[in-house]
Amino acid sequence: LLRLIFDLETEGLDPTRHRIIELGVRFNRPVRTKTGLREYDQIFKLRGATKEEKDAYELELIKLMLKMIQNFKPDIITAHNGENFDWWFIIERCKQLGTTIEELSKDFFDGETVRKNNRETILKLGGEIETFYQTIVPGTIITDSLHAVRRAQALDSNMERADLKYVTKYSKIVKPNRVYMPGDKIAEVSTDLEKRYAYNDIDGDWYRYDESVPSVTTFTKGMGPKGFTMYTRNYIADGYELVTGEFIGNRYLLDDLWECDKVEHRYNGSNFLICKMLPVPFQKCCTMGTAGQWKSIMLAWSYENNLAIPMFGESKS
């Protein structure tokens, strides 16, 4: 299967006020491009100086993603918390930019459109349920690696959280040189084109270099939401090299995409195998509960063996 993994970096969490500043895209295996068959993971950044220029370029970023779906025709598109954030953010930004995702996407899918389902979809989490509005992309399956982790979490009481950085460490699939960054500093660091950050490619550690600070290590930026502390030091340690903030930001987003790819494969791989036994779409298999899966297996077996099944009972509250 060809899986497209994407991630957005934004100025903030409110699409009525904050822009998409970066679009990261990765494929799980090599794809054919104009330069031949190659691994593909790339970051596209917002450009422009004026509001009008940024509006136009942000719209082009969204169109670029639609064009990639049109050209590469991935079997699956996934993002971590994509249903409740990334897709929602894209849809809302289209409105702020004077159009709709439906209007924007119809030229890429022969008149069909990308949209949110009007009916809520149920996500079964052990003995509990959550609901969300499923994103529909013509001819493509949409999954959310967060849903896969949440379902695994319902069965594993030792798994404390479902966020991407925690679950890759918990699952022992984290890169040894994974780059971390506080969420509230992504926009600031990623747009810094000056070489004032010392970076170690062995373990992914980095800090801001400023020879004018009075002490060897000065705490400057505070603790980020994921527990990564930013420091300023007045020396370049052994094994470190000076890079731009943009380089750090790019590595951070590319590592996010890599982790989402591996987490999706780890936790939805079993759903894909189970789906081979079920007369239901893979997209539904990724959200249904164990009881629903058994019901589908038994229904299919009954039909195959020409056995009657009970009529539906009366619906009750």
C-alpha positions as CSV (number, residue, x, y, z in Angstrom):
1,L,0.0,0.0,0.0
2,L,1.1,3.6,-0.6
3,R,0.5,5.7,2.5
4,L,0.8,9.5,2.5
5,I,1.6,10.9,5.9
6,F,1.2,14.7,6.4
7,D,1.5,17.2,9.2
8,L,0.9,20.9,9.6
9,E,2.8,23.5,11.6
10,T,0.6,26.5,12.4
11,E,1.1,29.9,14.0
12,G,-1.4,28.8,16.7
13,L,-4.5,26.7,17.4
14,D,-7.2,29.0,16.1
15,P,-7.6,28.9,12.3
16,T,-9.6,32.1,12.3
17,R,-6.5,34.0,13.5
18,H,-3.5,31.7,12.8
19,R,-2.0,30.5,9.5
20,I,-0.6,27.3,8.2
21,I,3.2,28.0,8.1
22,E,4.5,24.6,7.0
23,L,3.2,21.5,5.3
24,G,5.2,18.3,5.7
25,V,4.6,15.3,3.5
26,R,6.1,11.8,3.6
27,F,5.4,8.5,1.7
28,N,6.0,5.2,3.4
29,R,7.9,3.8,0.4
30,P,9.7,5.2,-2.7
31,V,7.4,6.9,-5.3
32,R,8.1,7.7,-8.9
33,T,8.8,11.4,-9.5
34,K,10.2,13.4,-12.5
35,T,13.7,12.5,-11.3
36,G,13.0,8.8,-10.9
37,L,12.0,6.4,-8.1
38,R,13.0,7.9,-4.7
39,E,12.2,8.3,-1.0
40,Y,9.9,11.3,-0.5
41,D,9.7,13.4,2.6
42,Q,9.5,17.1,2.1
43,I,8.6,20.4,3.8
44,F,6.8,23.2,2.1
45,K,6.9,26.6,3.8
46,L,4.7,29.7,3.8
47,R,6.2,32.6,1.9
48,G,5.3,36.2,1.4
49,A,5.8,39.6,3.0
50,T,2.4,41.2,2.9
51,K,-1.0,39.8,4.1
52,E,-2.1,39.4,0.4
53,E,1.1,37.5,-0.5
54,K,0.7,35.2,2.5
55,D,-3.0,34.6,1.8
56,A,-2.2,33.6,-1.8
57,Y,0.7,31.3,-0.8
58,E,-1.2,29.6,2.0
59,L,-3.9,28.7,-0.5
60,E,-1.2,27.3,-2.8
61,L,0.1,25.1,0.0
62,I,-3.4,23.6,0.4
63,K,-3.7,23.2,-3.4
64,L,-0.3,21.5,-3.4
65,M,-1.4,18.8,-1.0
66,L,-4.6,18.2,-3.2
67,K,-2.4,18.0,-6.3
68,M,-0.1,15.4,-4.6
69,I,-3.1,13.3,-3.7
70,Q,-4.3,13.6,-7.3
71,N,-0.9,12.7,-8.8
72,F,0.3,9.9,-6.5
73,K,-3.1,8.4,-5.7
74,P,-2.2,7.1,-2.2
75,D,-4.2,4.2,-0.9
76,I,-4.2,5.7,2.6
77,I,-3.7,9.2,4.0
78,T,-2.9,9.6,7.7
79,A,-1.9,12.2,10.3
80,H,-1.6,12.0,14.0
81,N,-4.8,13.7,15.4
82,G,-5.5,14.6,11.7
83,E,-9.3,14.3,12.0
84,N,-9.7,16.7,14.9
85,F,-6.9,19.1,14.0
86,D,-5.1,19.0,10.6
87,W,-8.1,18.3,8.4
88,W,-10.2,20.7,10.4
89,F,-7.6,23.4,10.3
90,I,-7.3,23.1,6.5
91,I,-11.1,23.3,6.1
92,E,-11.3,26.4,8.3
93,R,-8.4,28.1,6.7
94,C,-10.0,27.7,3.3
95,K,-13.0,29.7,4.6
96,Q,-10.7,32.4,6.0
97,L,-9.0,32.6,2.6
98,G,-12.3,33.2,0.8
99,T,-13.2,29.7,-0.5
100,T,-14.2,26.3,0.7
101,I,-12.4,22.9,0.6
102,E,-15.3,21.6,-1.5
103,E,-14.8,24.4,-4.1
104,L,-11.0,24.1,-4.0
105,S,-10.9,20.3,-4.4
106,K,-13.5,19.6,-7.1
107,D,-11.0,20.4,-9.9
108,F,-8.6,17.7,-8.6
109,F,-11.1,14.9,-8.3
110,D,-13.3,15.1,-11.4
111,G,-16.0,17.1,-9.7
112,E,-16.0,15.1,-6.5
113,T,-14.9,17.0,-3.4
114,V,-13.0,16.6,-0.2
115,R,-15.3,17.2,2.8
116,K,-16.3,16.2,6.3
117,N,-19.1,13.6,6.7
118,N,-22.2,15.2,8.0
119,R,-22.9,12.2,10.3
120,E,-20.7,11.5,13.3
121,T,-18.5,8.4,13.2
122,I,-18.1,6.3,16.3
123,L,-14.6,5.5,17.6
124,K,-14.8,2.5,20.0
125,L,-12.3,2.6,22.8
126,G,-12.7,-0.5,24.9
127,G,-15.8,0.1,27.1
128,E,-16.1,3.7,25.9
129,I,-16.9,5.5,22.7
130,E,-15.9,8.9,21.2
131,T,-17.3,10.5,18.1
132,F,-15.7,12.5,15.3
133,Y,-16.6,13.7,11.8
134,Q,-14.8,11.5,9.2
135,T,-12.9,13.3,6.4
136,I,-13.8,12.1,3.0
137,V,-11.3,12.2,0.1
138,P,-12.5,10.6,-3.1
139,G,-10.9,7.2,-3.8
140,T,-8.7,7.3,-0.7
141,I,-8.9,5.8,2.8
142,I,-8.4,8.3,5.6
143,T,-7.0,7.1,8.9
144,D,-5.8,8.8,12.1
145,S,-2.8,7.2,13.9
146,L,-4.1,8.8,17.1
147,H,-7.2,6.6,16.9
148,A,-5.1,3.5,16.5
149,V,-3.0,4.5,19.6
150,R,-6.1,5.3,21.6
151,R,-7.6,1.9,20.9
152,A,-4.3,0.2,21.9
153,Q,-4.3,2.4,25.0
154,A,-7.7,1.0,26.0
155,L,-6.2,-2.5,26.1
156,D,-2.9,-1.5,27.7
157,S,-3.2,0.1,31.1
158,N,0.6,0.9,31.1
159,M,0.3,3.3,28.2
160,E,-0.2,6.6,29.9
161,R,-0.7,8.9,26.9
162,A,-1.4,8.8,23.2
163,D,0.6,11.8,22.0
164,L,3.1,10.9,19.2
165,K,6.4,11.6,21.1
166,Y,5.4,9.6,24.1
167,V,4.0,6.6,22.2
168,T,7.1,6.3,20.0
169,K,9.3,6.1,23.2
170,Y,6.8,3.7,24.8
171,S,6.9,1.5,21.7
172,K,10.7,1.7,21.4
173,I,10.6,3.0,17.9
174,V,12.0,6.4,18.6
175,K,15.0,7.6,16.5
176,P,18.3,7.9,18.5
177,N,18.8,11.4,17.1
178,R,15.2,12.6,17.2
179,V,14.9,16.4,17.4
180,Y,12.5,17.9,19.9
181,M,11.2,21.5,20.1
182,P,8.7,23.3,22.4
183,G,5.5,23.8,20.5
184,D,5.2,27.4,21.4
185,K,8.7,28.1,19.9
186,I,8.2,26.3,16.5
187,A,7.3,29.4,14.5
188,E,10.1,31.5,16.1
189,V,12.9,29.0,15.6
190,S,11.8,27.6,12.2
191,T,11.8,31.1,10.6
192,D,15.3,32.0,11.9
193,L,17.8,31.8,9.0
194,E,20.9,32.7,11.1
195,K,23.4,30.1,12.1
196,R,23.1,30.5,15.8
197,Y,22.0,27.0,17.0
198,A,24.5,24.3,18.0
199,Y,23.3,20.9,16.8
200,N,24.5,17.4,17.6
201,D,23.5,14.9,14.9
202,I,24.3,11.9,17.1
203,D,21.6,12.4,19.7
204,G,19.5,15.3,18.1
205,D,20.3,17.7,21.0
206,W,20.6,21.4,20.2
207,Y,20.8,24.8,21.9
208,R,21.1,28.4,21.1
209,Y,24.7,29.7,20.8
210,D,25.5,33.2,22.1
211,E,29.0,34.0,23.1
212,S,27.9,37.2,24.9
213,V,25.9,35.4,27.7
214,P,27.7,35.8,31.0
215,S,27.6,32.2,32.2
216,V,28.4,28.9,30.6
217,T,24.7,27.7,30.6
218,T,21.8,30.1,30.9
219,F,18.2,29.0,31.0
220,T,16.3,31.3,28.6
221,K,13.2,29.8,27.0
222,G,11.3,27.8,29.6
223,M,9.8,24.4,29.5
224,G,7.9,23.4,26.3
225,P,4.6,21.5,26.5
226,K,6.4,18.3,25.6
227,G,9.1,18.7,28.3
228,F,12.0,20.0,26.1
229,T,13.9,22.8,27.7
230,M,15.7,25.4,25.5
231,Y,19.1,26.6,26.6
232,T,21.5,29.3,25.5
233,R,25.2,28.5,26.0
234,N,28.3,30.7,25.3
235,Y,30.4,27.9,23.7
236,I,30.1,25.2,21.0
237,A,30.4,21.8,22.6
238,D,32.4,19.0,21.1
239,G,30.3,17.2,18.5
240,Y,28.1,20.2,17.8
241,E,27.9,22.3,14.7
242,L,26.2,25.6,14.0
243,V,23.0,25.4,12.0
244,T,20.1,27.7,11.3
245,G,16.8,27.6,13.2
246,E,15.2,26.6,9.9
247,F,17.3,23.5,9.8
248,I,16.2,22.6,13.4
249,G,12.6,23.2,12.5
250,N,12.8,21.1,9.4
251,R,14.4,18.2,11.3
252,Y,11.7,18.4,13.9
253,L,8.9,18.2,11.4
254,L,10.5,15.5,9.3
255,D,10.9,13.4,12.5
256,D,7.2,14.0,13.3
257,L,6.3,12.6,9.9
258,W,8.7,9.6,10.3
259,E,7.2,8.8,13.8
260,C,3.6,9.1,12.5
261,D,4.4,6.7,9.7
262,K,5.9,4.1,12.1
263,V,3.1,4.5,14.7
264,E,0.4,4.1,12.0
265,H,2.1,1.0,10.7
266,R,2.6,-0.5,14.2
267,Y,-0.9,0.1,15.6
268,N,-3.1,-0.1,12.5
269,G,-1.2,-3.0,10.9
270,S,-3.2,-5.5,13.0
271,N,-6.4,-3.8,11.9
272,F,-5.4,-4.3,8.3
273,L,-4.8,-8.0,8.8
274,I,-8.1,-8.4,10.6
275,C,-9.9,-6.5,7.9
276,K,-9.0,-9.3,5.4
277,M,-11.6,-11.4,7.4
278,L,-14.3,-8.8,7.6
279,P,-16.8,-7.6,5.0
280,V,-16.2,-4.0,6.0
281,P,-14.0,-1.2,4.6
282,F,-10.6,-0.8,6.2
283,Q,-11.5,2.7,7.3
284,K,-14.3,1.3,9.4
285,C,-12.2,-1.5,10.7
286,C,-9.8,1.1,12.2
287,T,-12.6,2.6,14.4
288,M,-14.9,-0.4,15.3
289,G,-14.7,-2.3,18.5
290,T,-13.9,-6.0,19.1
291,A,-17.5,-6.9,19.5
292,G,-18.3,-5.3,16.2
293,Q,-15.4,-7.2,14.6
294,W,-16.7,-10.5,16.0
295,K,-20.2,-9.7,14.8
296,S,-18.9,-9.1,11.2
297,I,-16.9,-12.3,11.3
298,M,-19.9,-14.3,12.5
299,L,-22.2,-12.7,9.9
300,A,-19.8,-13.4,7.1
301,W,-19.4,-17.0,8.2
302,S,-23.2,-17.5,8.5
303,Y,-23.7,-16.1,5.0
304,E,-20.9,-18.3,3.6
305,N,-22.5,-21.4,5.2
306,N,-26.1,-20.5,4.2
307,L,-27.2,-20.1,7.8
308,A,-30.0,-17.8,9.0
309,I,-29.1,-14.9,11.2
310,P,-31.5,-13.2,13.8
311,M,-33.5,-10.2,12.7
312,F,-32.5,-6.9,14.2
313,G,-33.9,-6.2,17.5
314,E,-36.0,-3.0,18.3
315,S,-33.8,0.0,19.0
316,K,-33.8,1.2,22.6
317,S,-32.2,4.0,24.5
